[in-house]
Amino acid sequence: MQATYDCIIAGGPDHGQRVQVSARDPLYGHPVLVASDGQLCRAAARLHPQGARQRYVLAHPAASGAELLGVLAAQTAAGGHPRRTPRHPARAYR
């Protein structure tokens, strides 16, 4: 049985959507998702809400810094604590 992850998409056509993802990046083990425009969204941050399971923010390749920060700010205001996803290459977010 595969684990599912609660995720929020930052940027692209699916910006702001909450999704359940079961696919994982084979190299890093973090969730990945193919957006509605065919682009691969990768984990940019992991949130640790109080009293709930962890949630990931998936960054679309076309996501701007403002979109990513907006999603993080909204989730932090809702009680999550953002942490950078460990061992994930920074070049994936350019």
Backbone as JSON, one array per atom type, in Angstrom:
{
  "sequence": "MQATYDCIIAGGPDHGQRVQVSARDPLYGHPVLVASDGQLCRAAARLHPQGARQRYVLAHPAASGAELLGVLAAQTAAGGHPRRTPRHPARAYR",
  "N": [[0.84, -1.18, 0.0], [0.63, 2.14, -0.95], [1.84, 5.18, 0.43], [-0.02, 8.18, 0.95], [0.11, 11.67, 0.29], [-0.66, 14.86, 1.59], [-0.96, 17.68, -0.36], [-0.2, 20.96, -1.66], [-0.43, 22.98, -4.48], [1.82, 25.24, -5.91], [1.88, 27.84, -8.12], [1.58, 27.85, -11.77], [-1.16, 26.37, -13.75], [-2.72, 25.11, -11.85], [-2.58, 26.44, -9.46], [-2.72, 26.82, -5.97], [-4.42, 24.68, -5.46], [-5.49, 21.94, -3.46], [-4.35, 18.69, -3.13], [-4.3, 15.07, -3.1], [-1.55, 13.05, -3.18], [0.07, 10.2, -4.4], [2.3, 9.4, -5.74], [5.87, 9.21, -5.77], [9.04, 10.85, -5.9], [11.59, 9.04, -7.34], [14.29, 9.38, -6.72], [14.56, 11.1, -4.47], [12.4, 10.59, -2.81], [10.26, 12.25, -2.16], [6.96, 13.67, -2.65], [5.64, 13.92, -6.0], [3.99, 15.43, -8.82], [2.1, 15.52, -11.8], [1.13, 18.33, -13.41], [-1.88, 19.93, -14.73], [-1.1, 20.99, -17.15], [0.88, 19.35, -18.01], [3.41, 19.63, -16.92], [5.96, 18.8, -14.53], [5.52, 18.88, -11.12], [7.35, 19.47, -8.23], [8.34, 18.73, -4.82], [8.68, 21.53, -2.79], [8.64, 22.52, -0.25], [8.08, 21.39, 3.09], [5.41, 21.17, 5.28], [4.53, 21.36, 8.69], [1.83, 20.98, 10.24], [0.13, 21.79, 13.29], [-0.83, 19.11, 15.24], [-1.62, 17.55, 13.06], [-1.11, 15.55, 10.07], [1.91, 15.76, 8.1], [2.29, 18.14, 5.43], [2.9, 18.9, 2.02], [4.3, 21.42, -0.13], [4.01, 21.75, -3.49], [5.98, 22.77, -6.13], [5.38, 24.28, -9.18], [7.13, 24.3, -12.31], [6.95, 26.83, -13.51], [6.37, 28.51, -11.46], [6.36, 31.53, -9.67], [8.45, 33.32, -7.35], [6.88, 34.86, -5.68], [4.4, 33.56, -5.78], [5.01, 31.1, -4.59], [5.87, 31.96, -2.04], [3.49, 33.13, -1.22], [1.74, 30.92, -0.93], [3.1, 29.55, 1.1], [2.96, 31.49, 3.14], [0.19, 31.63, 3.56], [-0.33, 29.04, 4.49], [1.29, 28.96, 6.76], [0.03, 30.89, 8.31], [-2.25, 29.47, 8.82], [-1.4, 27.69, 10.66], [0.72, 25.99, 10.06], [4.17, 24.96, 9.98], [6.72, 25.92, 8.05], [9.32, 24.06, 6.47], [12.3, 23.59, 4.75], [12.47, 21.17, 2.21], [14.48, 18.41, 2.75], [17.59, 17.56, 1.13], [16.79, 18.13, -1.47], [17.3, 19.17, -4.76], [18.28, 22.5, -5.39], [18.23, 23.57, -7.92], [15.92, 22.74, -9.17], [13.95, 24.58, -8.76], [14.29, 26.84, -10.24]],
  "CA": [[0.0, 0.0, 0.0], [1.43, 3.36, -1.06], [1.47, 6.31, 1.27], [-0.52, 9.36, 0.25], [0.59, 12.92, 0.86], [-1.47, 16.06, 1.39], [-0.11, 18.63, -1.06], [-0.75, 22.19, -2.21], [0.34, 23.33, -5.66], [2.18, 26.65, -6.04], [2.21, 28.23, -9.49], [0.98, 27.12, -12.88], [-2.62, 26.43, -13.89], [-3.39, 24.5, -10.69], [-2.11, 27.18, -8.28], [-3.58, 26.87, -4.79], [-5.24, 23.48, -5.28], [-5.07, 20.9, -2.52], [-4.46, 17.38, -3.77], [-3.71, 13.89, -2.46], [-0.57, 12.51, -4.12], [0.68, 8.94, -3.97], [3.56, 9.21, -6.48], [7.06, 9.77, -5.12], [10.25, 11.03, -6.69], [12.4, 7.86, -7.02], [15.61, 9.74, -6.21], [14.5, 11.76, -3.16], [11.32, 10.05, -1.99], [9.24, 13.25, -1.87], [5.88, 13.57, -3.63], [5.67, 14.62, -7.29], [2.67, 15.46, -9.46], [2.06, 16.1, -13.14], [0.08, 19.36, -13.44], [-2.82, 19.82, -15.84], [-0.44, 21.38, -18.4], [1.89, 18.35, -18.32], [4.68, 19.93, -16.25], [6.19, 18.06, -13.3], [5.61, 19.68, -9.91], [8.14, 18.79, -7.21], [8.24, 19.25, -3.46], [9.5, 22.71, -2.51], [8.68, 22.7, 1.2], [7.25, 20.48, 3.87], [4.77, 21.89, 6.38], [4.21, 20.53, 9.85], [0.71, 21.58, 10.97], [-0.03, 21.33, 14.66], [-1.82, 18.07, 15.44], [-2.06, 16.92, 11.81], [0.02, 14.97, 9.34], [2.67, 16.75, 7.33], [1.77, 18.55, 4.13], [3.95, 19.39, 1.13], [4.01, 22.42, -1.15], [4.62, 21.32, -4.75], [6.26, 23.93, -6.97], [5.31, 24.15, -10.63], [8.34, 24.93, -12.87], [6.71, 28.23, -13.85], [5.95, 29.24, -10.26], [7.19, 32.66, -9.28], [8.76, 33.35, -5.94], [5.74, 35.43, -4.97], [3.37, 32.52, -5.65], [5.48, 30.14, -3.6], [5.81, 32.6, -0.73], [2.08, 33.32, -0.88], [1.21, 29.64, -0.43], [3.74, 29.3, 2.4], [2.41, 32.43, 4.12], [-1.19, 31.22, 3.87], [-0.29, 27.82, 5.29], [1.86, 29.3, 8.05], [-1.03, 31.57, 9.06], [-3.23, 28.45, 9.2], [-0.84, 26.85, 11.72], [1.81, 25.12, 9.62], [5.52, 25.45, 10.16], [7.45, 25.5, 6.85], [10.71, 23.63, 6.52], [12.79, 23.22, 3.41], [12.56, 19.73, 2.01], [15.9, 18.06, 2.77], [18.27, 16.9, 0.02], [16.15, 18.38, -2.75], [18.18, 20.1, -5.47], [17.76, 23.86, -5.54], [18.05, 23.91, -9.33], [14.57, 22.37, -9.62], [13.02, 25.68, -8.5], [14.65, 28.0, -11.05]],
  "C": [[0.89, 1.24, 0.0], [0.91, 4.43, -0.11], [0.92, 7.43, 0.41], [-0.08, 10.6, 1.03], [-0.42, 14.02, 0.59], [-0.56, 17.11, 0.78], [-0.9, 19.85, -1.52], [0.16, 22.6, -3.36], [0.57, 24.84, -5.69], [2.58, 26.92, -7.48], [1.51, 27.38, -10.53], [-0.53, 27.19, -12.91], [-3.38, 25.88, -12.69], [-3.03, 25.2, -9.38], [-3.16, 27.19, -7.17], [-4.43, 25.63, -4.56], [-4.62, 22.55, -4.25], [-5.33, 19.57, -3.18], [-3.87, 16.3, -2.87], [-2.8, 13.25, -3.5], [0.0, 11.22, -3.56], [2.01, 8.68, -4.67], [4.71, 9.88, -5.75], [8.2, 9.87, -6.11], [11.18, 9.86, -6.35], [13.76, 8.2, -6.42], [15.56, 10.28, -4.78], [13.37, 11.28, -2.26], [10.23, 11.03, -1.62], [8.15, 13.18, -2.94], [6.13, 14.42, -4.88], [4.3, 14.5, -7.93], [2.82, 16.06, -10.85], [0.86, 17.05, -13.16], [-0.8, 19.18, -14.67], [-2.21, 20.25, -17.17], [0.71, 20.44, -18.76], [3.24, 18.57, -17.68], [4.76, 19.17, -14.92], [6.36, 19.02, -12.13], [6.34, 18.86, -8.85], [8.0, 19.47, -5.86], [9.21, 20.41, -3.26], [9.65, 22.93, -1.01], [7.78, 21.66, 1.85], [6.71, 21.25, 5.06], [4.42, 20.91, 7.48], [3.09, 21.2, 10.64], [0.62, 21.0, 12.38], [-1.14, 20.28, 14.73], [-2.31, 17.4, 14.17], [-0.84, 16.32, 11.11], [0.69, 16.03, 8.47], [2.06, 16.97, 5.95], [2.92, 19.12, 3.31], [3.42, 20.5, 0.23], [4.76, 21.97, -2.39], [4.77, 22.54, -5.64], [6.19, 23.55, -8.44], [6.56, 24.81, -11.21], [8.17, 26.4, -13.22], [6.3, 29.07, -12.64], [6.92, 30.38, -9.97], [7.47, 32.58, -7.78], [7.6, 33.89, -5.11], [4.63, 34.4, -4.78], [3.76, 31.5, -4.58], [5.42, 30.72, -2.19], [4.38, 32.84, -0.28], [1.46, 32.05, -0.32], [1.8, 29.33, 0.93], [3.18, 30.21, 3.48], [1.0, 32.03, 4.53], [-1.2, 29.98, 4.76], [0.3, 28.07, 6.67], [0.82, 30.01, 8.92], [-2.08, 30.58, 9.55], [-2.66, 27.48, 10.24], [0.26, 25.91, 11.3], [3.15, 25.76, 9.87], [6.35, 25.0, 8.97], [8.88, 25.1, 7.15], [11.11, 23.25, 5.11], [12.9, 21.71, 3.33], [14.03, 19.33, 1.93], [16.35, 17.35, 1.5], [17.62, 17.12, -1.33], [16.96, 19.41, -3.51], [17.54, 21.46, -5.7], [17.52, 24.21, -7.01], [16.67, 23.58, -9.87], [13.6, 23.54, -9.49], [13.35, 26.92, -9.31], [13.72, 28.14, -12.22]]
}
